[in-house]
Structure formats: C-alpha cells, structure tokens
Amino acid sequence: MRTLSLILLGAVLWFVAAAFIRLTLPFGLFSGGPVTLALFGITALMSPVLVSVVHRLTAGGGAPRLPTAAILCTVGVLLDALAMVWSPELYAANPARLVGGAAWLLFGVGAILTAAMLQDRPR
C-alpha cells in the first residue's frame, strides 16, 4: 500500500511541477539570471523538507528515505519523459522554450535524491 501511495504522490508532484513550469514560463522565470538562480536555490532548500513530509505521510517510519525518494522521482521522471516526447505543449506553447523548465525539473529530481541520501547517512 505504501508503494502505491508513493506512486500516486509522485504523479501528483510531477503534475504540480509541470503546471508550475507552464504557468511561470511566460514570465521568464526559467530564462537565467538571478530569479532562476533563486528558484534553483529554493528547490534545493525545499527538497529535504519534501522528502521528510512524504516519508511521514506514507508511514515510512524508521525505514531509509532513499527508497521513498527513488519511487517518487522515478514516477516523475517517467511521466516527464512521456510528456516531453508526446505532449510538450503541456509545459509550453512553444516547446523550444522548454529547456529551462526541463532543467529545473531534473535539478529537482537530483536535489530530492541527494536530500534522501544525506538524511539516510549514519550519524
């Protein structure tokens, strides 16, 4: 049951991220510069919080957090790949402008996995 919950949460979080890209792309949020840098920084800082919250919501208990993050991220990356190939207009009216948003999404996956690894390290 926990795995199914993680898969569903992964799909929901992917959709939220895709909608965020779609809604903010016209405002130049992913076009580089200090605003983009701030967005990447906020993403890195929020990743440990997201891992902890999802781990608690899905009753992860004392189990390692990396499997939690891996399932969450795998679902997101797979849905992202499918959407980018078969429905890029989900992210942007002009798919050529998608690179910055795609980079942010991949950065978020890496940040979540890194946060989970750091939270699992022996203390």
DAPE-V491231 format. One record per helix or strand of 3 or more residues. SS is the DSSP state (H for helix, E for strand). FROM is the first residue (numbers start at 1). TO is the last residue. If there is no record, write none. Layout:
[[SS	FROM	TO] [SS	FROM	TO]]
This chain:
[[H	2	25] [H	34	57] [H	66	86] [H	88	90] [H	95	120]]
